[in-house]
Amino acid sequence: MKTRLKPGSKTAKHTSIPREFARYTSLSIMAMLSLSCYILADTIFIANGIGAYGLAALNFALPVFGLVFGIALMLGIGGGAKYAILKNQGDVAGANKIFTMTILIMLIFAAVFVTLGLLFAPAIATAFGASGHVFTMSKTYLQVVLASSPILMANAVLASFVRNDGAPRTAMLSMVSTSMANIALDYLFIFTLDMGMFGAAFATTVANFVGFAIIMYHFVGKKGALRLVRTAITKAAGGIFAIGLPTLVTEISISMVLVVFNTIIFGLSGDMGVAAYGVIANILIVIIAMFNGIAQGVQPLISKYYGQGSGATARLVVRYALILMAAMAALVYGAGFLFAYPIAGAFNNESNLLLQQLAVQGLRIYFVGVVFAGFNIIVSMYFAATDRPRPAQVVSVLRGFVVILPLVFLLSAAFGVTGVWLTFPMAELLVCMGCGGYLLWRKKKTAYAESRFGMIKEEQARD
């Protein structure tokens, strides 16, 4: 005789988790991949439509763009996780206070960025090293991007909240539409209308309005629980910053690592070495986007089950995420190893032998670290999603600065360019080992506490 599952029973609940996991992660991966592709397309359009000066101007302006986007992600991830936890604990009013507070904080940051764009864009361009014709283009790009920071930040913040409000499809459609619109508008403004660097920045602005219109559908239709309510910025804002800080650290560290690696590689192998690293770095953007897609996809589920008091279910979701990540990492590395020559050749239209050799060597060594990077990204998000910001912050700081930067100086001095390629896998492995050790310690500590609690309960029952 078959046993019928009661609605809401533990087993019935668990049978829906794989489907829920597949829905959230697939949509999030699509969104993050579209974002990474739009960044690559942006670079290609500027390089081919404006030229080397335009590409240099973009590189000088990108750290500021990364800061705007990083702060938006920090607020979105931090506020979204707090919102999901409170909502699933039954405190919808408290959850909406967190949502409103996050929007208020975002508007304050946006006002600062707009002011910087209007008054200090020339000084910022100069501070980052732009000069001559490049300075003019870099200043123009900064002015437009900073002036449009409210819409850029609103898109990223709202997408995270909408995902945590049970609408991952809407969040995905918003991000994909933004990316596709940006690519189309880049072509129109740069090639057809010959608007130069202003056109490149303006394309990003207009494209974000397209995404914003889609994300607002969630609010106009009142499809979820998200509502703006009366509230002030209270000490609860500290939790938003604490949970979201690892995301900001990651965004900032990417720019720093890029600068340091480029400098060291140039000293070892000149322009061809930097070009080879450019091949690797561009492909890595797409790979990391996939892992970030998994992490951001499972964050709402982890926060939901944690908020409901079901820690075991939250950990089950993490296990699914790690299995999917490992499978994707294996495919990525296998493809990178077997097809390193044609991959490098796709970026080497002049058939430069030195560039080809360096890129092939780099692809085969550097990408050993993708599985460790994926593990670290997902574990860091697990800590953040379960309202444990400190270990999430530690993982991000270790990955972004503390381990990788000293290691690249040490290994490059010992092994040259090969040492640079070894740095990424070694750094991610060391952080991965630290994460694994911490998780095992936590597991043993929890098991000991539960066994002690059980023994006390038995003694009390005997008495």
C-alpha angles and dihedrals in degrees: 000000000000120000115230115221117234116232109262094017116141094250094046089049092052094050090066095050098084091051092046091046092050092049097050098041097044092051093045093048090051090051095049093044090052089051093051091046091051090053090051092046091049090055093047094049093049092046093051100033102039102019138221093324090055091050091050090048090051091051091053091050099042097082089061091047088049090052092051092047093042093054090047091052091046091055093041096049095039096044094039093053093048090047093052094048094050093042092053091047086060096254099123092156091054091045091055090048087058090049093050092044091052091052091050092051090047091053091052091052090045091053090053092050093048090051091049090051095049098044111019109030093111092050091048092050090050092047090056091052104260116150141165117002090348089058092058093051094043091050091050093050091048093049093053096042094046093045089053095044093112092065093039092052095040091057094053095042096046093046089059093048093046089051089052090048091064100266108106091150092061091048090050094048090050094053095042091048090050091052096046092045091050092053092048093045092047089059092045098046099037104036106021102034096027093222093153121201092346088058092052092053093040090053089058091050096049092043090056090055088058091054091044091055090055095046091050089062087076090060099039091053091045088224097156143025097270112123136157109240138178110278143129129227103272136173087280085080087075089068091052091053094043095052095042097042096089089060091053092047090052093051093049094044092055090064093044094049091047092054094046094046092047091051094049095043092049089055091051104038108005125221095339091056091052090047091051090051088049089059091051095043093051093051091044089057089063094045094049088047088060092052092045087051090056092046095047090043094056096039094084091048094048092047091047095052092041089052089050090053094249102128092161091058091048089053090048089057089051090052090053089049093051092048092051091046092050092050092050092046091052091051092047095049093044091052092044092051098043097040100033092122098054091040091054090043091057088065094040107071092158091056093232107184096208092049090049094050094047094046094048092049090046095049093052095047104031096051093057083084098059095091092051091046090051091051092050093048093051095044091049090052090048090057092047094046091053093051095255101126099164099068089041089054092047092052092050095047092047092049095042104043122344100062108022101047099053089040095056091054092047098045096040090053091050102039107014117220090350087060090054090053090048093053098078097050092042094049094047091046092053092049090045091054090050091050092048092049092049092049092050091049090050091048093051091045092051092046091050092049091049092048091049090049090051092050091050091050091051092049091050090050092051091049 
